[in-house]
Amino acid sequence: MAILIDPPAWPAHGTYFSHLVSDESLAELHEFAAAAGVPERAFDEDHYDVPERRFADLVARGAEPVDGGTLVRRLIASGLRVRARERSGALAGPLLRRWTALLPEAADTGAELLDRWAEPHRRYHNRAHLLAVLEALDALGNTHAAPHGRTVELAAWFHDAVYAGRAGEDEEASASLAEDLLGRAGHDPVATREVARLVRLTAGHRPGRDDLPGALLCDADLSVLGRDSHGYRRYQRAVRAEYAHVAEQDFLRGRTAVVEHLLGLDPLFHTSAARALWLEPAMRNLAAEHADLRRRLEG
């Protein structure tokens, strides 16, 4: 369990950079970096980029010098490694291609949405989440050929387009944004209203029994709950990072309420495909997180 640093070998800005990581927790990494005066802007998903001139000082402060291969292997083993395809900054190209296939006549709208999904305060609700929801829709069989297919995919693009951490208000603002931008792009008014309706559903994830488009979007949005244990822990860390400004006990109480809401959804997933793919691991993940939250609140 240590803070690790590899040799300065990555050229940029007229110098070379090292990677500073923890093989235990991001909390440990952030604490070490703050104490050493490493700026927050140097953090990149799972590591800090630090210039060559800081290497000796960081080692003197307790960072363990290791070669690059060892650093990567220990980061992967810790479960903290963020894969390239999960890095928000690397996803502009794949997402832009998806948008162009979806609504080629509204390139400006797609560009604005991509910018919104890359806002710096986002740690979970970012481009990686957007791509995960779109891919979850693919897994559920949503296609452009289906009567509702394009509308559901558009709703996915807009469902967290406004994100300030205000439950209910963000979904309403995102729905209003969809009405505004799609209206200005000349999108069909009936389809635009349906996009906005679907976006509003993600506030509570309770579509009606016969609402297949709503079920598809809500299931895709919650597909993160069905990740494997490493993936679920990355999700938890990303959510905590979005609420870094919230005191620990307040966060624990708020997160407990969210998890209890999810555990209380009956059904949690509405389509048979989603239940087959994600229900069992999702219930296991939520139950484990709930037990951990209660323990930390009571301890």
SVG drawing of the C-alpha trace seen along z (x, -y; Angstrom):
<svg xmlns="http://www.w3.org/2000/svg" viewBox="-49 -28 65 41">
<polyline fill="none" stroke="black" stroke-width="0.4" points="0.0,0.0 1.9,-3.0 2.2,-6.2 4.2,-5.3 6.0,-7.5 7.7,-6.5 10.7,-8.1 10.1,-11.4 9.9,-10.1 6.8,-11.7 7.7,-14.9 5.4,-17.9 5.7,-21.7 9.5,-21.7 10.1,-19.1 9.4,-15.5 6.6,-14.3 6.2,-11.4 3.0,-9.7 2.1,-9.8 -0.4,-7.2 -1.7,-5.3 -2.1,-1.5 -4.6,-1.8 -7.1,-4.7 -7.7,-7.9 -8.2,-9.5 -4.7,-8.6 -3.4,-10.0 -5.3,-13.3 -4.1,-13.7 -0.5,-13.1 -0.7,-15.5 -2.3,-18.2 0.3,-18.0 3.0,-18.2 1.5,-21.1 0.7,-19.3 -2.1,-21.3 -5.6,-19.7 -5.4,-20.5 -2.6,-18.0 -5.0,-15.1 -6.0,-12.9 -8.6,-10.3 -6.3,-7.9 -2.9,-9.7 -1.2,-13.1 1.2,-14.3 4.1,-15.9 7.1,-17.7 10.6,-16.3 11.7,-19.1 9.3,-17.7 10.5,-14.0 13.2,-14.1 11.1,-16.1 8.1,-13.7 10.4,-10.7 11.8,-12.5 8.2,-13.0 7.6,-9.2 6.6,-8.4 8.1,-5.0 10.1,-5.2 9.3,-2.4 9.6,-1.7 6.7,-2.5 5.7,1.1 5.6,1.8 3.5,-1.3 0.9,-0.3 0.7,3.3 0.2,2.2 -2.4,-0.4 -4.3,2.3 -4.1,4.7 -5.5,2.1 -8.6,1.7 -8.0,-2.1 -6.7,-2.0 -9.1,-3.9 -9.0,-2.3 -8.4,-4.5 -12.0,-4.0 -13.3,-5.2 -11.4,-8.5 -13.8,-11.2 -11.3,-13.3 -10.6,-10.4 -14.2,-9.9 -14.9,-12.9 -14.3,-11.1 -16.4,-8.0 -19.2,-10.1 -19.1,-12.6 -19.4,-9.7 -22.5,-8.4 -24.1,-11.9 -23.4,-12.3 -25.1,-9.0 -28.0,-10.0 -28.7,-13.6 -26.3,-14.8 -28.3,-17.9 -27.6,-19.2 -23.8,-19.2 -23.8,-22.4 -26.1,-20.7 -23.9,-17.7 -20.8,-19.9 -22.6,-21.8 -23.6,-18.5 -20.1,-17.1 -18.8,-20.3 -21.4,-20.0 -20.5,-16.3 -16.9,-17.3 -17.4,-20.0 -14.5,-19.9 -16.7,-19.3 -18.1,-16.0 -16.4,-12.9 -19.1,-10.3 -21.7,-12.1 -19.2,-12.7 -18.6,-11.5 -17.7,-8.0 -21.1,-7.7 -22.8,-9.0 -21.0,-6.4 -21.8,-3.7 -25.5,-4.5 -25.5,-4.5 -23.7,-1.1 -26.2,0.2 -29.0,-0.8 -27.2,1.2 -27.0,4.2 -30.8,3.9 -31.5,4.0 -32.4,0.3 -31.8,-0.6 -32.5,-3.5 -34.8,-1.1 -37.2,-0.8 -40.0,-3.3 -38.7,-4.8 -35.0,-4.1 -33.7,-7.5 -35.9,-9.2 -34.5,-7.0 -30.9,-7.6 -31.5,-11.4 -32.9,-11.3 -29.7,-9.5 -27.6,-12.3 -29.7,-14.9 -30.5,-13.0 -27.6,-14.6 -26.7,-17.4 -27.2,-19.8 -25.5,-18.5 -25.0,-20.4 -25.8,-17.7 -29.3,-18.8 -31.6,-15.8 -34.8,-16.6 -33.7,-20.1 -31.0,-18.8 -33.3,-16.4 -35.9,-19.2 -33.2,-21.6 -31.8,-18.9 -35.3,-18.3 -35.8,-22.0 -32.4,-22.1 -33.6,-19.3 -36.7,-21.2 -34.7,-24.4 -31.8,-22.9 -33.9,-20.4 -36.5,-23.0 -33.9,-25.4 -32.4,-22.6 -35.8,-22.1 -36.4,-18.6 -39.9,-17.2 -41.9,-18.9 -43.7,-15.6 -40.4,-13.7 -38.8,-16.6 -41.6,-16.5 -41.0,-12.7 -37.3,-13.2 -38.0,-15.7 -40.5,-13.4 -38.0,-10.6 -35.3,-12.8 -37.6,-13.7 -38.2,-10.0 -34.6,-9.6 -35.2,-11.7 -37.0,-8.7 -36.5,-5.8 -40.1,-4.8 -41.5,-4.4 -45.1,-3.1 -45.7,0.6 -46.3,0.2 -43.6,-2.5 -41.0,-0.7 -38.9,-3.8 -38.9,-4.9 -37.9,-1.4 -35.0,-1.3 -33.6,-4.6 -34.0,-4.0 -32.5,-0.6 -29.5,-1.9 -29.0,-4.7 -28.8,-2.3 -26.7,0.3 -23.7,-0.9 -25.2,0.9 -24.6,4.2 -20.8,3.8 -18.4,6.2 -17.0,5.4 -14.0,3.4 -16.2,1.4 -18.7,0.7 -16.0,-0.6 -14.8,-2.9 -18.4,-4.2 -18.5,-4.8 -15.3,-6.7 -16.4,-8.8 -19.6,-9.7 -17.8,-10.7 -15.4,-12.8 -18.4,-14.7 -19.4,-15.5 -15.9,-16.3 -17.2,-19.6 -19.7,-17.8 -18.6,-16.8 -18.2,-13.1 -21.1,-12.5 -23.4,-14.6 -22.3,-12.6 -22.9,-9.3 -26.4,-10.2 -27.2,-11.5 -25.7,-8.4 -27.5,-6.1 -30.8,-7.7 -29.9,-7.2 -29.0,-3.5 -32.1,-2.9 -34.2,-4.5 -32.6,-2.2 -33.1,0.9 -36.7,-0.1 -37.4,-0.2 -39.6,2.7 -38.6,3.5 -35.1,2.1 -34.8,3.0 -37.9,3.0 -36.9,5.0 -36.2,8.7 -32.9,8.1 -31.7,5.7 -32.7,8.1 -30.7,10.9 -27.7,8.7 -27.5,6.6 -30.0,7.5 -28.1,10.1 -24.8,8.1 -26.7,4.9 -28.5,6.2 -25.3,7.7 -23.5,4.4 -26.2,2.2 -26.6,4.5 -22.9,4.4 -22.7,0.7 -25.7,0.2 -24.2,2.3 -20.9,0.4 -22.7,-3.0 -24.6,-2.0 -21.5,-0.8 -19.7,-4.0 -22.6,-6.1 -22.9,-4.2 -19.2,-4.0"/>
</svg>
